[in-house]
Amino acid sequence: MLNRIFGPKTHDNINLFAVFSLAIGLPLNKVVMSLATALLALNFLLNGDFKNVISRVKKSKTTWFIAIVFLLHFVGVFYSTDLNYALRDINIKLPLFVIPIVMIAYPIKQSQLKYILFGFIASLLLTSIVNINFMLNHPEANYREFSRFGSHIRYGLLIVMGILVILHFTLKNKKWWPLHVVIIIWLIYYTIMSQVFSGYVALCFLGLGCFIYFIMQVKNFKVRSLVILIFFGSLIFAGYKSYDFLTPDQSLLNFSDLPTHSQQGTPYYNDTTTLWFENGHHVPSLIAENELKKEWKKRSEIPFNGLTKDGKNIKPVIFCYMSSKGLPKDKVGMDQLTPKDIENIENGITSIHLTYNPFKKRLTQLRNELYLYSIGFDPDGNSLLQRFEHWRAGSIIIQNNWLFGVGTGDLQISFNEVYSEMDSQLNPSFWRRAHNQFMTFWISFGIFGFIIFTSFWCFYLWKNISLHNFIGIGFALISIGSFISEDTLETQQGATFIALFLGIVAIMNYKK
C-alpha cells in the first residue's frame, strides 16, 4: 500500500529498519523491542503481498513449529482457571509468534543480514561497556544488579550470542580478525565478570557448537578421530574435576572428633548445635577467644571488639574469615593469616572466597550452596538451591498432570499449591516456576507439548548441522542450554531473542 504513495521500495526499507531496530533493542530496551515488533507486523499487513507468503510459510518447518506452539497456548486457555495469567503469558510470547513468521514470509535480503548483526553487536558492546563500568564502580553490588538494561540472565545469553556472531564474521572475512579477537576477549571477559551461571552454561554449549562445526571441516578420518578423542577426553576430565570440586565434603559435619584444646592448651569453644558455615567450614567451633584476641592485637591496630572500616563488628568477621580458610580460631590459625588476609578482615570481608576472581568466586559460591542444601539449609536467596526446589515442585506437578498439563494460565497456581503441599522451605516470594523450559512445556501442555518442543529443537540442531550453518548450530545449542537452566521464553527479552534469531537463521538457510 505504501509503495504506491512513497515508492516501490518503501515496505522493504521499513521491513529492514524494523528488523534492525529489533537487533539494536534486544540488548537495550523493552520499549524499542515492542515498537520494532509492532512496526514489523504492521508493515507486513500493510504491504498486502500475500501471494508469495503461503508458499514460503509452507516450506518452513520453523513456521509450523510456531503455529503449533501458538495452538497449544490457545487450546491451553480453555482448560485454565486463571485467564488473566493465560492472556498475559500469550502477550509475553507474542514476539515468538510474530517475528519469525513475518521474517520468513517477508524476508529481508541475505546480503542485508550483516547490517542486522552489526547493529546487534554495536548495541551489545555499548551496553556491556556501561555494565562493566557499573561493576567496577560498585564492587559491593550483587551480581544480579550488574545488567543495567534488563535481566542479567537473558543479557548473559545475548553476550554469548555476540561471541557466536563475531566468530561468524571471522569465518566470512578474516581480514578483520584482530578486531574480532579483541571483541571476543571483551565479551568473554564480561561473561566471567558477570558471574551469571546461565552465561557459563551457554558458553560451554557454544564451545560444543564450535567443535561440531569445525570437526566437520576436517576431512582426514584419522585426524578427525584423534581430535574427537582429545575433545571428549578433555570433557570427561573437566567434568570429573568439576564434580570433585562441587561435591560437598560431608566429613566437615563430623563433630565427634573435634579437638577440645588448642596447641597452646586453651580450651576450645565448640557450639555444634548451631549450623553456621562459611565456605563449607563450621564457624562456631575451634574458638580459643582469649588466645585469638591476644594474637590479633599483634597483627592489627583495630581492637578485637572494635569495628571494621565499613562499620561491622570485627570479632565475628575474624571468626568467619578464618573459618572460610579452614583455620582454627587460635594462635596457630592467626599465624597462618597473611598481611593481605588481615587487610581483608579490617575491610569487613567475611570470607576468602569473596576475594577470588569472578569465575572461581561463582563456582565456590555454587559449591557452598550445594553443601548447605545437602545439610538441609534454607534455599532462599541461593539461585542453585532455589532451582532444585523449583524442579522438585515441577516434577510433582508433572506426575499429577503428565498427559495434558495444567493449561496456559494455571502454571503459577499449580506451583503455589505444590510448594504449600510439600512444605517447602522457600519463602513464598520465591515460589516461582520451573526455571527449565522443557519442564515448563510439559507442565503446561502435557507430554505432547514436551515431545513437540523437544523434537523441534533436536531437529533444528540436526538440520543446521546438515546445512553447515555455523550460526544456526551455535544458536540451537545456546538456546537448548538456556532452556535447561531457565524459562527463556517466559520473558519478553527471552522470547524476542529466540524469535529474532529463528528468523535470521531461516533467512540464512532459505537458499540452502
C-alpha positions as CSV (number, residue, x, y, z in Angstrom):
1,M,0.0,0.0,0.0
2,L,2.7,2.5,1.0
3,N,4.7,1.6,-2.1
4,R,2.1,3.3,-4.3
5,I,2.5,6.5,-2.2
6,F,6.2,6.7,-1.4
7,G,7.9,4.5,-4.0
8,P,8.4,0.8,-4.8
9,K,10.9,0.1,-2.0
10,T,9.1,1.7,0.9
11,H,7.9,-1.5,2.5
12,D,11.2,-3.2,2.0
13,N,13.0,-0.3,3.7
14,I,10.6,-0.3,6.6
15,N,11.0,-4.0,7.0
16,L,14.7,-3.7,7.1
17,F,14.5,-0.8,9.6
18,A,12.2,-2.8,11.9
19,V,14.4,-5.9,12.0
20,F,17.5,-3.6,12.5
21,S,15.7,-1.9,15.4
22,L,14.9,-5.3,16.9
23,A,18.5,-6.2,16.8
24,I,19.6,-3.0,18.5
25,G,16.7,-3.1,21.0
26,L,17.3,-6.6,22.1
27,P,20.2,-5.8,24.5
28,L,19.0,-2.3,25.1
29,N,15.4,-1.7,25.9
30,K,11.9,-3.4,26.1
31,V,10.3,-0.3,24.6
32,V,12.5,-0.5,21.5
33,M,11.8,-4.2,21.2
34,S,8.0,-3.7,21.4
35,L,7.9,-0.8,19.0
36,A,10.1,-2.6,16.5
37,T,7.9,-5.8,16.7
38,A,4.7,-3.7,16.2
39,L,6.3,-1.9,13.2
40,L,7.4,-5.2,11.7
41,A,3.9,-6.7,11.9
42,L,2.1,-3.5,10.8
43,N,4.3,-3.1,7.8
44,F,3.8,-6.8,6.8
45,L,0.0,-6.3,6.9
46,L,0.0,-3.0,5.0
47,N,2.2,-4.5,2.3
48,G,-0.6,-6.8,1.5
49,D,1.6,-9.1,-0.7
50,F,0.1,-12.4,0.5
51,K,0.5,-14.3,-2.8
52,N,4.1,-15.4,-2.0
53,V,3.6,-15.7,1.7
54,I,1.8,-19.0,1.8
55,S,4.4,-20.8,-0.3
56,R,7.3,-19.5,1.9
57,V,5.5,-20.3,5.1
58,K,4.5,-23.9,4.0
59,K,8.1,-24.7,3.2
60,S,9.5,-23.7,6.6
61,K,9.5,-26.1,9.5
62,T,10.0,-23.2,11.8
63,T,6.7,-21.6,11.0
64,W,4.9,-24.9,11.5
65,F,6.5,-25.2,14.9
66,I,5.5,-21.6,15.8
67,A,1.9,-22.3,14.7
68,I,1.7,-25.5,16.8
69,V,3.1,-23.7,19.8
70,F,0.6,-20.9,19.4
71,L,-2.2,-23.6,19.0
72,L,-1.0,-25.2,22.3
73,H,-1.2,-21.9,24.1
74,F,-4.6,-21.1,22.6
75,V,-6.1,-24.5,23.5
76,G,-4.5,-24.4,26.9
77,V,-6.5,-21.3,27.7
78,F,-9.7,-23.3,27.7
79,Y,-8.7,-25.6,30.5
80,S,-7.1,-22.9,32.6
81,T,-8.8,-21.2,35.6
82,D,-6.6,-18.1,35.7
83,L,-7.4,-16.4,32.4
84,N,-5.5,-13.2,33.3
85,Y,-2.3,-15.2,33.6
86,A,-3.0,-17.1,30.4
87,L,-3.6,-13.9,28.4
88,R,-0.5,-12.3,30.0
89,D,1.6,-15.3,29.1
90,I,0.4,-15.2,25.4
91,N,1.1,-11.4,25.3
92,I,4.7,-12.0,26.6
93,K,5.2,-14.6,23.9
94,L,3.7,-12.5,21.0
95,P,7.2,-11.8,19.7
96,L,7.8,-15.5,19.3
97,F,4.5,-15.9,17.3
98,V,5.0,-12.8,15.2
99,I,8.7,-12.1,14.4
100,P,9.9,-15.4,12.9
101,I,6.7,-15.8,10.7
102,V,7.0,-12.3,9.4
103,M,10.7,-12.6,8.7
104,I,10.2,-15.9,6.9
105,A,7.0,-14.7,5.0
106,Y,8.5,-11.3,4.1
107,P,12.3,-11.9,4.3
108,I,15.0,-9.2,4.1
109,K,17.8,-9.9,1.6
110,Q,20.5,-12.3,2.8
111,S,23.1,-9.6,1.9
112,Q,21.4,-7.3,4.4
113,L,21.7,-9.7,7.3
114,K,25.2,-8.4,8.1
115,Y,23.8,-5.0,8.9
116,I,21.3,-6.6,11.3
117,L,24.1,-8.5,13.0
118,F,26.4,-5.4,13.1
119,G,23.6,-3.5,14.8
120,F,23.2,-6.3,17.4
121,I,27.0,-6.3,18.1
122,A,27.1,-2.5,18.4
123,S,24.3,-2.4,20.9
124,L,25.8,-5.3,22.8
125,L,29.2,-3.5,23.0
126,L,27.7,-0.2,24.1
127,T,25.5,-1.8,26.9
128,S,28.3,-4.1,28.1
129,I,30.7,-1.1,28.5
130,V,28.0,0.6,30.6
131,N,27.5,-2.6,32.7
132,I,31.3,-3.1,33.2
133,N,31.7,0.5,34.3
134,F,28.9,-0.1,36.9
135,M,30.6,-3.3,38.1
136,L,34.0,-1.6,38.6
137,N,32.5,1.4,40.4
138,H,30.1,-0.7,42.6
139,P,32.1,-3.7,43.7
140,E,29.8,-4.2,46.6
141,A,26.7,-4.6,44.4
142,N,25.1,-8.0,43.9
143,Y,26.0,-9.6,40.5
144,R,22.3,-9.6,39.7
145,E,22.4,-5.8,39.6
146,F,25.3,-5.6,37.0
147,S,23.0,-5.7,34.0
148,R,21.6,-2.2,33.7
149,F,19.4,-2.9,30.7
150,G,17.3,-5.9,31.8
151,S,17.6,-9.4,33.2
152,H,21.2,-10.3,33.9
153,I,20.4,-13.9,32.9
154,R,18.9,-13.0,29.4
155,Y,21.7,-10.4,28.9
156,G,24.3,-13.2,29.6
157,L,22.8,-15.2,26.8
158,L,23.0,-12.3,24.4
159,I,26.7,-11.8,25.3
160,V,27.4,-15.4,24.3
161,M,25.3,-15.0,21.2
162,G,27.5,-12.0,20.4
163,I,30.6,-14.2,20.6
164,L,29.0,-16.5,18.1
165,V,28.2,-13.7,15.7
166,I,31.8,-12.4,15.8
167,L,33.1,-15.9,15.1
168,H,30.7,-16.0,12.1
169,F,32.1,-12.6,10.9
170,T,35.7,-14.0,11.2
171,L,34.8,-17.1,9.1
172,K,33.3,-14.8,6.5
173,N,36.1,-12.2,6.4
174,K,39.4,-13.0,8.0
175,K,40.8,-9.5,7.2
176,W,39.3,-8.1,10.4
177,W,40.4,-10.9,12.6
178,P,42.5,-8.8,15.1
179,L,39.4,-6.6,15.8
180,H,37.3,-9.7,16.1
181,V,39.7,-11.2,18.6
182,V,39.6,-8.1,20.8
183,I,35.7,-8.1,20.8
184,I,35.6,-11.8,21.6
185,I,38.0,-11.3,24.5
186,W,35.9,-8.4,25.8
187,L,32.7,-10.5,25.6
188,I,34.3,-13.5,27.3
189,Y,35.7,-11.1,30.0
190,Y,32.1,-9.8,30.5
191,T,30.8,-13.3,30.8
192,I,33.3,-14.1,33.5
193,M,32.9,-10.8,35.4
194,S,29.1,-11.0,35.3
195,Q,29.1,-14.3,37.3
196,V,25.9,-15.4,35.6
197,F,25.8,-19.2,35.8
198,S,23.5,-19.4,32.7
199,G,26.1,-17.5,30.8
200,Y,28.7,-20.0,31.7
201,V,26.4,-22.8,30.6
202,A,25.7,-21.0,27.3
203,L,29.4,-20.5,26.7
204,C,30.0,-24.3,27.2
205,F,27.2,-25.1,24.7
206,L,28.7,-22.6,22.3
207,G,32.1,-24.4,22.7
208,L,30.3,-27.6,21.8
209,G,28.8,-25.9,18.7
210,C,32.2,-24.7,17.6
211,F,33.6,-28.2,18.0
212,I,30.8,-29.7,15.9
213,Y,31.2,-27.2,13.1
214,F,35.0,-27.3,12.9
215,I,35.2,-31.1,13.2
216,M,33.0,-31.3,10.1
217,Q,35.7,-29.3,8.2
218,V,38.3,-32.0,8.9
219,K,38.3,-34.5,6.1
220,N,41.1,-36.8,7.2
221,F,39.5,-39.7,9.2
222,K,42.4,-40.3,11.5
223,V,42.9,-36.6,12.4
224,R,39.1,-36.3,13.0
225,S,39.1,-39.3,15.2
226,L,42.1,-38.0,17.2
227,V,40.5,-34.6,17.7
228,I,37.2,-36.2,18.8
229,L,39.1,-38.4,21.2
230,I,41.0,-35.5,22.7
231,F,37.8,-33.4,22.9
232,F,35.8,-36.0,24.8
233,G,38.8,-36.9,26.9
234,S,39.1,-33.3,28.0
235,L,35.3,-33.1,28.6
236,I,35.4,-36.1,30.8
237,F,38.4,-34.8,32.7
238,A,36.8,-31.3,33.2
239,G,33.5,-33.0,34.3
240,Y,35.4,-35.1,36.8
241,K,37.3,-32.1,38.2
242,S,34.1,-30.0,38.4
243,Y,32.2,-32.9,40.2
244,D,35.1,-33.3,42.6
245,F,35.2,-29.5,43.3
246,L,31.5,-29.1,43.7
247,T,30.8,-32.3,45.7
248,P,30.1,-31.3,49.4
249,D,32.6,-32.8,51.9
250,Q,30.3,-34.4,54.4
251,S,33.3,-35.1,56.7
252,L,33.2,-31.5,57.8
253,L,29.9,-32.3,59.6
254,N,31.6,-34.9,61.8
255,F,31.8,-33.1,65.1
256,S,32.7,-36.2,67.2
257,D,36.4,-35.8,66.6
258,L,36.7,-32.0,67.3
259,P,39.8,-31.1,69.4
260,T,38.9,-29.8,72.8
261,H,42.1,-27.7,73.3
262,S,44.3,-25.6,71.1
263,Q,48.0,-26.4,70.7
264,Q,48.6,-23.7,73.4
265,G,46.4,-25.6,75.8
266,T,43.5,-23.2,75.7
267,P,40.0,-24.8,75.8
268,Y,38.1,-24.5,72.6
269,Y,34.5,-23.2,72.4
270,N,32.6,-25.7,70.2
271,D,29.0,-25.0,69.5
272,T,27.9,-28.0,67.5
273,T,24.2,-27.2,67.8
274,T,24.5,-24.1,65.6
275,L,24.9,-24.9,61.9
276,W,26.7,-21.8,60.8
277,F,29.1,-22.3,57.9
278,E,31.4,-20.2,55.9
279,N,32.9,-21.6,52.7
280,G,32.0,-25.1,53.9
281,H,33.6,-24.8,57.3
282,H,31.8,-24.6,60.7
283,V,32.2,-21.1,62.2
284,P,31.2,-21.5,65.9
285,S,33.8,-24.2,66.7
286,L,37.6,-24.4,67.4
287,I,37.4,-20.9,69.0
288,A,40.0,-20.0,71.6
289,E,38.8,-16.4,72.0
290,N,41.3,-15.1,74.6
291,E,44.2,-16.6,72.7
292,L,42.9,-15.2,69.5
293,K,42.4,-11.7,71.0
294,K,46.0,-11.6,72.2
295,E,47.3,-12.6,68.8
296,W,45.0,-10.2,66.9
297,K,46.4,-7.3,68.9
298,K,49.9,-8.1,67.4
299,R,48.6,-8.0,63.8
300,S,46.1,-5.1,63.7
301,E,45.5,-1.6,65.2
302,I,41.8,-2.2,65.2
303,P,40.7,-3.6,68.7
304,F,39.3,-7.1,68.8
305,N,36.0,-5.8,69.9
306,G,36.1,-2.8,67.5
307,L,34.6,-2.1,64.1
308,T,35.8,-2.8,60.6
309,K,36.4,0.0,58.2
310,D,32.9,-0.5,56.8
311,G,31.3,-0.4,60.3
312,K,30.8,-4.1,61.1
313,N,31.7,-5.7,64.5
314,I,35.2,-7.1,63.7
315,K,35.1,-10.1,66.0
316,P,32.5,-12.1,64.0
317,V,34.3,-11.1,60.8
318,I,37.5,-12.6,62.2
319,F,35.7,-15.8,63.1
320,C,34.0,-16.0,59.6
321,Y,37.1,-15.2,57.6
322,M,39.4,-17.7,59.5
323,S,36.7,-20.4,59.2
324,S,36.4,-19.7,55.4
325,K,40.1,-20.7,55.1
326,G,39.6,-23.8,57.3
327,L,41.7,-22.4,60.1
328,P,41.1,-22.8,63.9
329,K,40.4,-19.6,65.7
330,D,43.5,-19.6,67.8
331,K,47.2,-18.6,67.7
332,V,48.1,-21.3,65.1
333,G,45.3,-20.0,62.8
334,M,46.2,-16.4,63.3
335,D,49.8,-17.1,62.4
336,Q,48.7,-18.5,59.1
337,L,46.9,-15.3,58.1
338,T,48.8,-13.2,55.6
339,P,49.1,-9.4,55.8
340,K,46.5,-9.4,52.9
341,D,44.2,-11.5,55.0
342,I,44.4,-9.0,57.9
343,E,43.7,-6.2,55.5
344,N,40.6,-8.1,54.1
345,I,39.3,-8.6,57.7
346,E,39.8,-4.9,58.5
347,N,37.9,-4.0,55.4
348,G,34.9,-6.2,56.5
349,I,35.4,-9.1,54.1
350,T,33.9,-12.1,55.8
351,S,35.1,-14.9,53.5
352,I,38.2,-15.7,51.5
353,H,36.0,-16.7,48.5
354,L,34.9,-13.1,48.2
355,T,38.4,-12.2,47.1
356,Y,38.6,-14.8,44.3
357,N,38.3,-13.9,40.6
358,P,34.7,-13.7,39.5
359,F,34.7,-17.2,37.8
360,K,36.2,-19.0,40.8
361,K,34.1,-16.9,43.1
362,R,30.9,-18.1,41.4
363,L,32.0,-21.8,41.4
364,T,32.9,-21.6,45.1
365,Q,29.5,-20.0,45.8
366,L,27.8,-22.9,43.9
367,R,29.9,-25.4,45.9
368,N,28.9,-23.7,49.2
369,E,25.2,-23.7,48.1
370,L,25.4,-27.4,47.3
371,Y,26.9,-28.1,50.7
372,L,24.3,-26.1,52.6
373,Y,21.5,-27.8,50.6
374,S,23.0,-31.2,51.5
375,I,22.5,-30.5,55.2
376,G,19.0,-29.1,54.8
377,F,19.6,-25.4,54.8
378,D,17.0,-22.8,53.8
379,P,17.4,-22.3,49.9
380,D,16.1,-18.7,50.0
381,G,18.4,-16.3,48.1
382,N,20.6,-19.1,46.6
383,S,19.9,-19.4,42.9
384,L,21.0,-23.0,42.5
385,L,19.2,-24.2,45.6
386,Q,16.1,-22.4,44.6
387,R,16.2,-24.2,41.2
388,F,16.4,-27.6,43.0
389,E,13.2,-26.6,44.8
390,H,11.6,-25.4,41.5
391,W,12.5,-28.6,39.7
392,R,11.2,-30.7,42.7
393,A,7.9,-28.9,42.6
394,G,7.8,-29.1,38.8
395,S,8.3,-32.9,38.8
396,I,5.4,-33.3,41.3
397,I,3.1,-31.3,39.0
398,I,4.2,-33.4,36.0
399,Q,3.4,-36.6,37.9
400,N,-0.1,-35.3,38.6
401,N,-0.8,-33.8,35.2
402,W,1.5,-35.7,32.8
403,L,-0.9,-36.2,29.9
404,F,-2.5,-32.7,29.2
405,G,-0.7,-30.5,31.6
406,V,-2.3,-27.7,33.6
407,G,-3.0,-25.3,30.7
408,T,-1.7,-21.9,29.7
409,G,-2.9,-20.0,32.7
410,D,-2.6,-22.3,35.7
411,L,1.2,-22.6,35.8
412,Q,1.9,-20.4,38.8
413,I,-1.3,-21.5,40.6
414,S,-0.1,-25.2,40.3
415,F,3.4,-24.3,41.6
416,N,1.9,-22.4,44.6
417,E,-0.2,-25.3,45.5
418,V,2.6,-27.8,45.3
419,Y,5.1,-25.6,47.3
420,S,2.5,-25.4,50.0
421,E,1.8,-29.2,50.0
422,M,5.4,-30.2,50.0
423,D,6.1,-27.8,52.9
424,S,9.0,-26.1,51.0
425,Q,11.4,-24.0,53.0
426,L,11.3,-21.4,50.2
427,N,9.8,-18.1,51.2
428,P,6.5,-17.5,49.3
429,S,8.2,-14.6,47.5
430,F,10.5,-17.2,45.8
431,W,7.6,-19.6,44.8
432,R,8.4,-19.4,41.1
433,R,8.1,-21.6,38.0
434,A,10.4,-24.4,36.9
435,H,13.4,-22.5,35.5
436,N,13.5,-25.2,32.8
437,Q,11.7,-24.5,29.5
438,F,11.4,-28.2,28.7
439,M,9.8,-28.9,32.0
440,T,7.6,-25.8,31.7
441,F,6.2,-27.1,28.4
442,W,5.4,-30.5,29.9
443,I,3.7,-28.9,33.0
444,S,1.6,-26.5,30.8
445,F,0.7,-28.7,27.8
446,G,1.4,-32.3,28.9
447,I,3.5,-35.0,27.3
448,F,2.5,-33.9,23.8
449,G,3.7,-30.4,24.4
450,F,7.0,-31.6,25.8
451,I,7.6,-34.0,22.8
452,I,6.7,-31.3,20.2
453,F,9.0,-28.7,21.8
454,T,11.9,-31.1,22.4
455,S,11.6,-32.8,19.0
456,F,11.7,-29.4,17.2
457,W,14.9,-28.3,18.8
458,C,16.6,-31.6,18.2
459,F,15.5,-31.5,14.6
460,Y,16.5,-27.8,14.4
461,L,20.1,-28.6,15.6
462,W,20.4,-31.6,13.2
463,K,19.1,-29.5,10.2
464,N,21.7,-26.7,10.8
465,I,24.5,-29.3,11.2
466,S,23.5,-30.9,7.9
467,L,23.5,-27.4,6.3
468,H,26.8,-26.5,7.8
469,N,25.2,-23.3,9.2
470,F,27.6,-22.1,11.9
471,I,25.3,-19.5,13.4
472,G,22.4,-22.0,13.2
473,I,24.4,-24.7,15.1
474,G,25.6,-22.3,17.7
475,F,22.2,-20.6,18.2
476,A,20.4,-24.0,18.5
477,L,22.9,-25.2,21.2
478,I,22.8,-21.8,23.1
479,S,19.0,-22.0,23.1
480,I,19.0,-25.6,24.3
481,G,21.5,-24.7,27.1
482,S,19.3,-21.8,28.2
483,F,16.2,-24.0,28.1
484,I,17.8,-26.4,30.6
485,S,18.6,-23.8,33.2
486,E,16.0,-21.1,32.5
487,D,12.4,-20.4,31.4
488,T,13.8,-18.4,28.5
489,L,10.5,-18.0,26.6
490,E,8.6,-16.7,29.7
491,T,10.0,-13.2,29.4
492,Q,9.8,-10.6,26.6
493,Q,13.5,-10.3,26.1
494,G,14.0,-14.1,26.0
495,A,11.1,-14.7,23.6
496,T,12.4,-11.9,21.3
497,F,15.9,-13.3,21.4
498,I,14.7,-16.7,20.3
499,A,12.3,-15.2,17.7
500,L,14.8,-12.9,16.1
501,F,17.4,-15.5,15.6
502,L,14.9,-18.1,14.4
503,G,14.1,-15.6,11.7
504,I,17.7,-14.8,10.9
505,V,18.8,-18.4,10.7
506,A,15.7,-19.2,8.5
507,I,16.8,-16.5,6.0
508,M,20.3,-17.9,6.0
509,N,19.1,-21.4,5.3
510,Y,16.5,-20.3,2.6
511,K,18.6,-20.9,-0.5
512,K,20.3,-24.0,1.1
